[in-house]
Amino acid sequence: MKIASRLAQIEESATLAISSKAKAMKAEGIDVVNFGAGEPDFDTPASIKAAAKKALDEGKTKYTPAAGIPELKKAVAGWMKRLYAVEVAPNQVIITVGGKHALANAFLALLEPGEKVLIPAPYWVSYPEQAKLAGGVPVILQTSAADGFRIKPDALRKALSAGVRILVLNTPSNPAGFAFSPAETRAIADVLADFPDTIIFADEIYEKLIFGGRKFESFLKVAPELAGRTIVFNGVAKTFSMTGWRIGWAIGPKDVIDAMGTVQSQMTSNPTSIAQWAAVEALNNPPDDVEAMRKEFEVRGQLMADGLNAIEGVKCLPAEGAFYLFPDVSAHYGRTLGGKKIGGSADFATVLLEKAHVAVVPGEPFGNDRHVRLSFACSRETIAKGLQRMKDLLKK
Ligand SMILES: Cc1ncc(COP(=O)(O)O)c(C=O)c1O
């Protein structure tokens, strides 16, 4: 059948693709070490599950307002107030089917055909694809591992000068595991002051996963003067280990949130009712599990970074946030491993999966082919086992 031309340039999510290949191998009985996962390996905390059960028992099983229940909008506003002393009115919040859906709604609500979306690389795979689906033109701003993937103010200024409708910021980062300090975010905001037509998308979904005593502040806290053109994206998936529940949100100026609500009302209607009630509990009474999970991720991140740096030809920055590392493996390009010549990150990931049964995600769809992404959302034993396999395969 003829597929619409708007799909011609859209890629399937690379992260989901590698995960399903690893899962298929596992199903065949192969002992695969999966460093491809984009989700915490912990169960959803008990108090949150109890809230969902209660909602179910109370019959909260019907349509809700398309943009979410007022209780959850209020809970999001309360979260912003408690964590960052940022005042948000509930009508500046929309509840969505995960953070991904919030971003998709916002691109659809804001972009005119051909408008530029500036995306610093490495980036989460969905930003350029969603921007294209909404008729936008992704423009990539390269950063380098040598600078810790920081956005240089001069480079940002130059890129914005070309006329950018939306700048996408994501810290802590998927895939690179960096986390900007509030001062670094402030330096970006200073540049944005000179570009009043640019809207800021601040993806803060990893806000609670931050390591080494670093501090995270919401963009709305760091740059309150830009609130009139900032949209913050977030969700319960990573903080509360609730990826399957599919609850996210966006916070922004009321007119944008209303427009996103119109999109949502025609596309999906409300996010699942009982999942919304579970999210109310998560935000209003965050369980201790959140900090316990963060601490465990911190230990694992360090273990994995140390282990990667002990492998010949692998260079990795420390984990600053989220649960990913993004090592440079390009020293192995040009080699033949397991009978296959390694030309780039896709070959590297394929050989690693097929020959060593270790799943990593190629860096190419994240905007940097010298690197691959590893998730440390898996046990310490799994990390040790996977890294040993990598070491054995990669040794000269
Ligand atoms: C950077 C980033 N933003 C947004 C999301 C969306 O998360 P969800 O749709 O599960 O809430 C993800 C998930 O992997 C992510 O890594």
The ligand as a MOL file (V3000), in Angstrom:
LIG
                    3D

  0  0  0     0  0            999 V3000
M  V30 BEGIN CTAB
M  V30 COUNTS 16 16 0 0 0
M  V30 BEGIN ATOM
M  V30 1 C 15.0850 12.2440 27.0170 0
M  V30 2 C 13.7600 11.5860 27.0860 0
M  V30 3 N 12.6610 12.3440 27.0100 0
M  V30 4 C 11.4430 11.8200 27.0490 0
M  V30 5 C 11.2530 10.4600 27.1910 0
M  V30 6 C 9.8460 9.9460 27.1960 0
M  V30 7 O 9.5160 9.1740 28.2360 0
M  V30 8 P 8.0250 8.5950 28.4280 0
M  V30 9 O 7.2950 8.8190 27.1590 0
M  V30 10 O 8.2140 7.1640 28.7500 0
M  V30 11 O 7.4390 9.3870 29.5490 0
M  V30 12 C 12.3670 9.6180 27.2760 0
M  V30 13 C 12.2160 8.1570 27.3690 0
M  V30 14 O 13.0880 7.3900 27.0870 0
M  V30 15 C 13.6550 10.2070 27.2390 0
M  V30 16 O 14.7580 9.4510 27.3390 0
M  V30 END ATOM
M  V30 BEGIN BOND
M  V30 1 1 1 2
M  V30 2 1 2 3
M  V30 3 2 2 15
M  V30 4 2 3 4
M  V30 5 1 4 5
M  V30 6 1 5 6
M  V30 7 2 5 12
M  V30 8 1 6 7
M  V30 9 1 7 8
M  V30 10 2 8 9
M  V30 11 1 8 10
M  V30 12 1 8 11
M  V30 13 1 12 13
M  V30 14 1 12 15
M  V30 15 2 13 14
M  V30 16 1 15 16
M  V30 END BOND
M  V30 END CTAB
M  END
